[in-house]
Amino acid sequence: KQPREFREPKEKQVREKTAKPVKPAKPVEILTDPEEIKEVENRAKVFLRDVFASMNLGEVEITSEYNTTDGSLEVDFEGEDMGILIGKRGQTLDSLQYLTSLVVNKGKSNYIRVKLDTEDYRKRRKETLENLARGIAYKVRKTRKPVILEPMNPYERRIIHSALQGNKFVETVSQGEEPYRHVVVKLKRN
């Protein structure tokens, strides 16, 4: 089953969007000191335990691993009723990831990317979005009409773009302003 398509109000479609300058990304520095890695992991765990306790979630097992290849902190949690932590389309998980990132990176000169997951949600969501992208591409090719997807966060839009990158018949573009930015899948002009 595919989610229903999202259409912006007519007045928003008419307005042309100007390109924003892209902020340079903070440099990623791989941590090598075991003490520093442990301190970063502890910051994340303490923050998440406090949040989970405030939510009365009960027993939640938090595991974390610092990935030395890309310099990210991968945190996974297991427990009862993890659906509450995922939220609608992963919005709660994304917000929690953002807040954990702020806590972990506070006062740090180098940036550590934080990735939160539970019940393999990120992997399952990625597969769902890739399937959606292929289905939409087929529909666009068949009907010859563009399809506007619902608003998505940058990570999810990237999945759609990547899934259709090699497609000979359709192309993808992101349009709109956050948090309503969305992907449009349309026929390639030959």
Secondary structure, DSSP 8 states (H G I E B T S, - for coil): ---------HHHHHS------------B-----HHHHHHHHHHHHHHHHHHHHHTT---EEEEEEEETTTTEEEEEEEETTTHHHH-GGGHHHHHHHHHHHHHHHTT-SSB-EEEEEETTHHHHHHHHHHHHHHHHHHHHHHH---EEEEE--HHHHHHHHHHHTT-SSEEEEEES-TTS-EEEEEE---
